Amino acid sequence: MDKIKLDPETSALILIDLQYGIVALETSPHPASSVVAKAASLAATFRKHRSPVIYVRVDLANMLQVPADRSHGDRMNPPPAIASELVPASGVQPGDLVVTKRHWSAFSGTDLEEKLKRAGVKTVVIGGITTNYGVESSARAAAGLGFGIVFVEDATTSISAEAHQFAFEKIFPMLGHVRKTSEVIEALRLGRCCRTSQPPSGGMSELLELREEV
């Protein structure tokens, strides 16, 4: 597979649903603990390059209810608030942008698109839990909005190994690039080497300013 380059000034990391209520699920093919560790490593690398880091969490107690054959949980017995809180092991830091959603996609009903575009982001690197719900929904939305996408296979997992495999082999290669954590880190390094020696501008600082507007 060809190497890719990620420009740190126009790339952002989006980590989906690394929260207590989701991380507790039985996942496959990768254990949730492994995905969380990979995500923390990626986040640290993006921060090192001053690239935006976005953590997305779903408000499980206030999920948007749509007409469907299966509902999202029991509205009369919602999960505790802690279920929607990010786990510390995910590596979330005070300077990161945290987006709260009420359905699967990180872009649905949020201002994430606006903030990314105002920060000059052109490519999003996506990982998290689960592959076929929050990750895929967010990726499809991002592609439809014109963002380039890199899927981090070993920083993503599902509740079914077969469903995960189908997405990564059949769907995601048509939406963007599929790579491993180590390859994404290398892509950032290569992207930085291609830049001039001038200090980075925009990106993280722009996103921090936008975060303060919330």
Contacts in CASP RR format, 6 or more apart in sequence:
PFRMAT RR
TARGET T0000
AUTHOR 0000-0000-0000
METHOD contacts of the structure
MODEL  1
MDKIKLDPETSALILIDLQYGIVALETSPHPASSVVAKAASLAATFRKHR
SPVIYVRVDLANMLQVPADRSHGDRMNPPPAIASELVPASGVQPGDLVVT
KRHWSAFSGTDLEEKLKRAGVKTVVIGGITTNYGVESSARAAAGLGFGIV
FVEDATTSISAEAHQFAFEKIFPMLGHVRKTSEVIEALRLGRCCRTSQPP
SGGMSELLELREEV
1 179 0 8 1.000
3 183 0 8 1.000
3 186 0 8 1.000
3 187 0 8 1.000
3 190 0 8 1.000
4 150 0 8 1.000
4 177 0 8 1.000
4 179 0 8 1.000
4 183 0 8 1.000
4 187 0 8 1.000
4 190 0 8 1.000
5 187 0 8 1.000
5 190 0 8 1.000
5 191 0 8 1.000
5 194 0 8 1.000
6 123 0 8 1.000
6 125 0 8 1.000
6 150 0 8 1.000
6 184 0 8 1.000
6 187 0 8 1.000
6 188 0 8 1.000
6 190 0 8 1.000
6 191 0 8 1.000
7 122 0 8 1.000
7 123 0 8 1.000
7 191 0 8 1.000
7 194 0 8 1.000
7 195 0 8 1.000
8 46 0 8 1.000
8 49 0 8 1.000
8 50 0 8 1.000
8 51 0 8 1.000
8 188 0 8 1.000
8 191 0 8 1.000
8 192 0 8 1.000
8 195 0 8 1.000
8 200 0 8 1.000
9 51 0 8 1.000
9 120 0 8 1.000
9 195 0 8 1.000
9 200 0 8 1.000
9 201 0 8 1.000
9 202 0 8 1.000
9 203 0 8 1.000
10 120 0 8 1.000
10 121 0 8 1.000
10 122 0 8 1.000
10 123 0 8 1.000
10 203 0 8 1.000
11 46 0 8 1.000
11 51 0 8 1.000
11 121 0 8 1.000
11 122 0 8 1.000
11 123 0 8 1.000
11 124 0 8 1.000
11 125 0 8 1.000
11 188 0 8 1.000
12 46 0 8 1.000
12 51 0 8 1.000
12 52 0 8 1.000
12 53 0 8 1.000
12 54 0 8 1.000
12 116 0 8 1.000
12 119 0 8 1.000
12 121 0 8 1.000
12 123 0 8 1.000
12 124 0 8 1.000
12 125 0 8 1.000
12 203 0 8 1.000
12 207 0 8 1.000
13 42 0 8 1.000
13 43 0 8 1.000
13 46 0 8 1.000
13 51 0 8 1.000
13 52 0 8 1.000
13 53 0 8 1.000
13 54 0 8 1.000
13 124 0 8 1.000
13 125 0 8 1.000
14 54 0 8 1.000
14 56 0 8 1.000
14 106 0 8 1.000
14 124 0 8 1.000
14 125 0 8 1.000
14 126 0 8 1.000
14 127 0 8 1.000
14 138 0 8 1.000
14 142 0 8 1.000
15 39 0 8 1.000
15 42 0 8 1.000
15 43 0 8 1.000
15 53 0 8 1.000
15 54 0 8 1.000
15 55 0 8 1.000
15 56 0 8 1.000
15 90 0 8 1.000
15 126 0 8 1.000
15 127 0 8 1.000
15 128 0 8 1.000
15 155 0 8 1.000
16 56 0 8 1.000
16 106 0 8 1.000
16 126 0 8 1.000
16 127 0 8 1.000
16 128 0 8 1.000
16 129 0 8 1.000
16 134 0 8 1.000
16 135 0 8 1.000
16 138 0 8 1.000
17 56 0 8 1.000
17 57 0 8 1.000
17 58 0 8 1.000
17 128 0 8 1.000
17 129 0 8 1.000
17 130 0 8 1.000
17 134 0 8 1.000
18 35 0 8 1.000
18 36 0 8 1.000
18 39 0 8 1.000
18 55 0 8 1.000
18 57 0 8 1.000
18 86 0 8 1.000
18 87 0 8 1.000
18 90 0 8 1.000
18 92 0 8 1.000
18 128 0 8 1.000
18 129 0 8 1.000
19 57 0 8 1.000
19 58 0 8 1.000
19 60 0 8 1.000
19 83 0 8 1.000
19 84 0 8 1.000
19 85 0 8 1.000
19 86 0 8 1.000
19 87 0 8 1.000
20 82 0 8 1.000
20 83 0 8 1.000
20 84 0 8 1.000
20 85 0 8 1.000
20 87 0 8 1.000
21 60 0 8 1.000
21 79 0 8 1.000
21 82 0 8 1.000
21 83 0 8 1.000
21 84 0 8 1.000
22 32 0 8 1.000
22 58 0 8 1.000
22 129 0 8 1.000
22 130 0 8 1.000
23 32 0 8 1.000
23 33 0 8 1.000
23 36 0 8 1.000
23 87 0 8 1.000
23 129 0 8 1.000
24 32 0 8 1.000
25 32 0 8 1.000
25 129 0 8 1.000
25 130 0 8 1.000
25 159 0 8 1.000
26 159 0 8 1.000
27 35 0 8 1.000
27 129 0 8 1.000
27 130 0 8 1.000
27 157 0 8 1.000
27 158 0 8 1.000
27 159 0 8 1.000
28 157 0 8 1.000
28 158 0 8 1.000
28 159 0 8 1.000
28 160 0 8 1.000
28 161 0 8 1.000
28 164 0 8 1.000
29 157 0 8 1.000
29 158 0 8 1.000
29 161 0 8 1.000
29 164 0 8 1.000
29 165 0 8 1.000
30 154 0 8 1.000
30 156 0 8 1.000
30 157 0 8 1.000
31 157 0 8 1.000
32 129 0 8 1.000
32 157 0 8 1.000
33 89 0 8 1.000
34 154 0 8 1.000
34 157 0 8 1.000
35 127 0 8 1.000
35 128 0 8 1.000
35 129 0 8 1.000
35 154 0 8 1.000
35 155 0 8 1.000
35 156 0 8 1.000
35 157 0 8 1.000
36 87 0 8 1.000
36 89 0 8 1.000
36 90 0 8 1.000
37 89 0 8 1.000
38 152 0 8 1.000
38 154 0 8 1.000
38 155 0 8 1.000
38 181 0 8 1.000
39 90 0 8 1.000
39 91 0 8 1.000
39 127 0 8 1.000
39 128 0 8 1.000
39 155 0 8 1.000
40 89 0 8 1.000
40 90 0 8 1.000
40 91 0 8 1.000
41 181 0 8 1.000
41 185 0 8 1.000
42 125 0 8 1.000
42 152 0 8 1.000
42 155 0 8 1.000
42 181 0 8 1.000
42 184 0 8 1.000
42 185 0 8 1.000
43 53 0 8 1.000
43 90 0 8 1.000
43 91 0 8 1.000
43 92 0 8 1.000
43 93 0 8 1.000
43 96 0 8 1.000
44 91 0 8 1.000
45 184 0 8 1.000
45 185 0 8 1.000
45 188 0 8 1.000
46 52 0 8 1.000
46 53 0 8 1.000
46 125 0 8 1.000
46 188 0 8 1.000
47 53 0 8 1.000
47 93 0 8 1.000
47 204 0 8 1.000
49 188 0 8 1.000
49 192 0 8 1.000
49 200 0 8 1.000
50 200 0 8 1.000
50 203 0 8 1.000
50 204 0 8 1.000
50 205 0 8 1.000
51 188 0 8 1.000
51 203 0 8 1.000
51 204 0 8 1.000
52 97 0 8 1.000
52 116 0 8 1.000
52 119 0 8 1.000
52 121 0 8 1.000
52 203 0 8 1.000
52 204 0 8 1.000
52 206 0 8 1.000
52 207 0 8 1.000
53 93 0 8 1.000
53 96 0 8 1.000
53 97 0 8 1.000
53 204 0 8 1.000
54 96 0 8 1.000
54 97 0 8 1.000
54 98 0 8 1.000
54 99 0 8 1.000
54 106 0 8 1.000
54 112 0 8 1.000
54 116 0 8 1.000
54 207 0 8 1.000
55 86 0 8 1.000
55 90 0 8 1.000
55 92 0 8 1.000
55 96 0 8 1.000
55 97 0 8 1.000
55 98 0 8 1.000
55 99 0 8 1.000
56 98 0 8 1.000
56 99 0 8 1.000
56 100 0 8 1.000
56 101 0 8 1.000
56 106 0 8 1.000
56 112 0 8 1.000
56 138 0 8 1.000
57 84 0 8 1.000
57 85 0 8 1.000
57 86 0 8 1.000
57 98 0 8 1.000
57 99 0 8 1.000
57 100 0 8 1.000
57 101 0 8 1.000
58 84 0 8 1.000
58 100 0 8 1.000
58 101 0 8 1.000
58 102 0 8 1.000
58 103 0 8 1.000
58 104 0 8 1.000
58 134 0 8 1.000
59 84 0 8 1.000
59 100 0 8 1.000
59 101 0 8 1.000
59 102 0 8 1.000
60 78 0 8 1.000
60 79 0 8 1.000
60 83 0 8 1.000
60 84 0 8 1.000
61 78 0 8 1.000
61 79 0 8 1.000
61 80 0 8 1.000
61 81 0 8 1.000
61 83 0 8 1.000
61 84 0 8 1.000
62 78 0 8 1.000
62 102 0 8 1.000
63 72 0 8 1.000
63 73 0 8 1.000
63 102 0 8 1.000
63 103 0 8 1.000
64 72 0 8 1.000
64 102 0 8 1.000
64 103 0 8 1.000
64 108 0 8 1.000
65 71 0 8 1.000
65 72 0 8 1.000
65 75 0 8 1.000
66 103 0 8 1.000
84 100 0 8 1.000
86 92 0 8 1.000
86 98 0 8 1.000
92 98 0 8 1.000
95 208 0 8 1.000
95 211 0 8 1.000
97 115 0 8 1.000
97 207 0 8 1.000
97 210 0 8 1.000
97 211 0 8 1.000
99 106 0 8 1.000
99 110 0 8 1.000
99 112 0 8 1.000
100 110 0 8 1.000
101 108 0 8 1.000
101 109 0 8 1.000
101 110 0 8 1.000
102 108 0 8 1.000
102 109 0 8 1.000
103 109 0 8 1.000
103 137 0 8 1.000
104 133 0 8 1.000
104 134 0 8 1.000
104 137 0 8 1.000
104 138 0 8 1.000
105 134 0 8 1.000
105 137 0 8 1.000
105 138 0 8 1.000
105 140 0 8 1.000
105 141 0 8 1.000
106 112 0 8 1.000
106 134 0 8 1.000
106 137 0 8 1.000
106 138 0 8 1.000
106 141 0 8 1.000
107 113 0 8 1.000
107 138 0 8 1.000
107 141 0 8 1.000
107 142 0 8 1.000
107 145 0 8 1.000
108 137 0 8 1.000
108 141 0 8 1.000
113 145 0 8 1.000
115 207 0 8 1.000
115 210 0 8 1.000
115 211 0 8 1.000
116 124 0 8 1.000
116 147 0 8 1.000
118 206 0 8 1.000
118 210 0 8 1.000
119 202 0 8 1.000
119 203 0 8 1.000
119 206 0 8 1.000
119 207 0 8 1.000
119 210 0 8 1.000
120 202 0 8 1.000
120 203 0 8 1.000
120 206 0 8 1.000
121 147 0 8 1.000
121 203 0 8 1.000
122 147 0 8 1.000
122 148 0 8 1.000
123 147 0 8 1.000
123 148 0 8 1.000
123 149 0 8 1.000
123 150 0 8 1.000
124 142 0 8 1.000
124 147 0 8 1.000
124 148 0 8 1.000
124 149 0 8 1.000
124 150 0 8 1.000
125 149 0 8 1.000
125 150 0 8 1.000
125 152 0 8 1.000
125 184 0 8 1.000
126 135 0 8 1.000
126 138 0 8 1.000
126 139 0 8 1.000
126 142 0 8 1.000
126 149 0 8 1.000
126 150 0 8 1.000
126 151 0 8 1.000
126 152 0 8 1.000
126 156 0 8 1.000
127 135 0 8 1.000
127 151 0 8 1.000
127 152 0 8 1.000
127 155 0 8 1.000
127 156 0 8 1.000
128 134 0 8 1.000
128 135 0 8 1.000
128 155 0 8 1.000
128 156 0 8 1.000
128 157 0 8 1.000
129 135 0 8 1.000
129 156 0 8 1.000
129 157 0 8 1.000
129 158 0 8 1.000
130 157 0 8 1.000
130 158 0 8 1.000
130 159 0 8 1.000
131 156 0 8 1.000
131 157 0 8 1.000
131 158 0 8 1.000
131 163 0 8 1.000
131 164 0 8 1.000
131 167 0 8 1.000
131 168 0 8 1.000
132 158 0 8 1.000
132 159 0 8 1.000
132 160 0 8 1.000
132 163 0 8 1.000
132 164 0 8 1.000
132 167 0 8 1.000
135 151 0 8 1.000
135 156 0 8 1.000
136 167 0 8 1.000
136 171 0 8 1.000
136 172 0 8 1.000
139 149 0 8 1.000
139 151 0 8 1.000
139 172 0 8 1.000
139 175 0 8 1.000
140 175 0 8 1.000
142 148 0 8 1.000
142 149 0 8 1.000
143 149 0 8 1.000
143 175 0 8 1.000
143 176 0 8 1.000
148 176 0 8 1.000
149 172 0 8 1.000
149 175 0 8 1.000
149 176 0 8 1.000
149 177 0 8 1.000
150 176 0 8 1.000
150 177 0 8 1.000
150 178 0 8 1.000
150 179 0 8 1.000
150 184 0 8 1.000
150 187 0 8 1.000
151 168 0 8 1.000
151 172 0 8 1.000
151 175 0 8 1.000
151 176 0 8 1.000
151 177 0 8 1.000
151 178 0 8 1.000
151 179 0 8 1.000
152 179 0 8 1.000
152 180 0 8 1.000
152 181 0 8 1.000
152 184 0 8 1.000
153 168 0 8 1.000
153 178 0 8 1.000
153 179 0 8 1.000
153 180 0 8 1.000
154 180 0 8 1.000
154 181 0 8 1.000
155 181 0 8 1.000
156 164 0 8 1.000
156 168 0 8 1.000
157 164 0 8 1.000
158 164 0 8 1.000
158 167 0 8 1.000
168 178 0 8 1.000
172 178 0 8 1.000
179 187 0 8 1.000
END
